[in-house]
């Protein structure tokens, strides 16, 4: 424990007396979850390992994100502040809960909030037939995107921004993962839910969250929603 206390003192200086170091043996995810429960923690923060790899993103970190009852902040590089919070939504109740947490973080830190709705383009069957190329039904795609935009704008009109002074809402026609990664940045915290329903919500807050955690270039707040 001595080496840990030394590093804590060097890192936190005068605030070191408010940091408590613990060394425990066992499965990392289970130890972290148990310690968080014992402390009544609301947030777990995990950072990069040696060689820049995040803390065991295979089974252990997956178990941590899915098994804990509190939020998890993943910081892939040295913390250099947050200048904006990114909140991807799919308008499900769980994603709106994630948006509320993202709003609270933005309000607490005094930064802007950017709400992102990714309206993924539908996949049609191969248009090539024995009669040649058949034009894709673009009017259907346009109608779907317009309906998605209307639902999003209605939801944002009712959303309580509280003390967040700068709140931007954007609809993009792209797959969720690519849209989030494009919008993410080293100092832009992305708030994503860790659980979802079936269909769209399961895609957004299941594999998408995992993909962003794996490939993201900025911090991620995995919201237990």
N, C-alpha and C positions, 0 to 999 in steps of 0.2 A: 504494500500500500504506500510505502514511502516514496517510491518513484512517481506514483500518481499524484500524491500531495505536492511534490516538488513541481511537477508540470502545471498543476492547477494554480499554484502560487505564482509561477512565472507568467502564466497566461492571463490571470484575472487580477493580479496585483492586490490593491486594497479591498477588492470585492471578494477575494478568495475565501474569507470567513463565511460567506453565504453559499459556498459550493461544497458539497459533501461527496467525497470520492468513495466508491464501493468496488471491491474486486470480488467476483463470484465465479464459481465453477459451474459448468453445465451448458446445456443447449442455449445459444445466445438469445433466440426469440423467447424461450420460456423464462429465462432469467430476467430479461428486460420487462416482459409482461408482468411477471410476479412482482418485481420491484416497483413498477408503475402502480400496480394495484395496492401494494403496501403503503405507498406514499400518497395515494389518492391523486395521482398526477392527471392533468388534463391534456398534456402534450408530451410526446416522446420525440426527441431530435436525434437523427442518425446522420452521420457524415461519411466522408470518403475513407476508405481503408488505404493500406499501402499500395503504391503504384496507381493511385487515383481510382481504384475500384470501390464502388459503393458497398456498404456492409452486406455481404452475402445475399445477393439478389435472387438466388435460386430459391431453395425451400425455406430457409430461415427467415429471410426478410419478407417473403410472401406470407409466411405464417404470422409474422409480426403484424403486418398491415391488415390481414384478414381476421386475426384473433384478438386484437386488443380492443378495449372499449373506449379508447381516447384517440385523439388525432395524432398523426405522425408527420413530422417535418423532415424531409430528406434534403440535405444540403450537400450537393455534389462537389463543391469547391469551398475555399476559404470564404467565410461570410464577409460581404462587402456592402451590406445594407440592402434594403428593398425600396425601390422607387415606384413600384406599381404592383397591384395584385390582379392576376388574370383569373377569371372565373368562367370556365366552359360550362354550359348548361344544355340539357336536353328537354327542359320544362317538366320533367317528372318531379313528384314531391321530394324525392331524395336529392335531386340535383338542385332544387331550390333551397333546400336546407344547406347544402354545400355553399350556395351563393350567399346565404345569410352569414355563414362563418367567414367567408372571404370578405364580405362587407365589414364585419366586425374587426378583422385584422387590418383592413385598409383604414378604417376609422381610427383605430388605436395608434397606428403608425403615422397617421396624417399623410397618407399617399393616395393616389388615384386608384380607381377600380375600373377594370375593363371586362365587360361581360361578352362572352363569345358563344354564338350559336352556330354550329356547323351543320348545314343542311346538305347531307351527302347526296350526290347525284345518283339516281336509281340505276340499277344494272339491268339492261335489256338483253334478250336473247340475240344471238348472232343474226345480224340483218341480212347477211349474204344468203341468197336462195338461188334456186336454179334459174330464176328470172333476172338475176343480177342484184345489185345493191338496192336495198329498200331504205328510204330516208328514216332516220330515227324520229319518233313523235316528240319533237321539241316542245310543242304546245303543252304536252302532258308534264314535261319536266318544268317548264315555266310556271304552270299552274301549281305544281307541288311546292316549288320554291316560294311562290307568292303566298300560299297558304301558311307555310312555315314562318315566313317573315311576319305575317299578320299575327299569328299566335305569339311569337316572340315579342313583338311590339306591345301587344295587349298585356302580356305578363310583366314586361318592364315598366309599363305605365302604372301598374298596381304595386310594384316593388318599392318597399320603404328603404330609401338610400340613407336615412338617418343623417349622421354628420359627415358623410363622404362628400366633399365639395366637387370633386371631379369624377364623374361616372360616365363612361362611354359604353355604348351597346352596339354590337356589330354582328351581322349575319354574313357568313361566307359559304359559298358552294364548294365544299371540299370534304374529304373524309376526316373524321374527328382527329385522328392522330396527327396527320400532316398539318391540319389547321392549327392545332395546339402547339406543335413543335415550331411552326413558322412564327407564331405569335409570342412564343416564350423567349426569355432572355436571361442573362446571368444575374440581373437584379430585379427580375419580374417573377414574383412568386405565383405559381399556378396552383389553385385550389381545386382538387378533384375528389369526388366521392370514392369510397372503397367498396361500396356495395350497391347493387341495383336490382331492378326487377328483371323481367324477361324482355326479349326483343331489344328495342333501341337502348333502354336503360342499362341492360346487362352488357351491351356492347360498349357503351360510353363509359360505364363505371366498373367494368371488369377488365377486359383485355386492353382497353384504351389507357386506363390509369397505369397498368403495368408497363405498357409500351412507352409511355411518357417518362416513367421512372427510369426505364432502362436507357432510353436514347435522349432524354431531355438535356438541355444545356443550361438549366437553371434550377432553382429550388422548387420543390413540390410539397404542398401541404395536402396529405391524404386525409380527408375528412371522414370521420366515422359518422355516417348519416343514416 
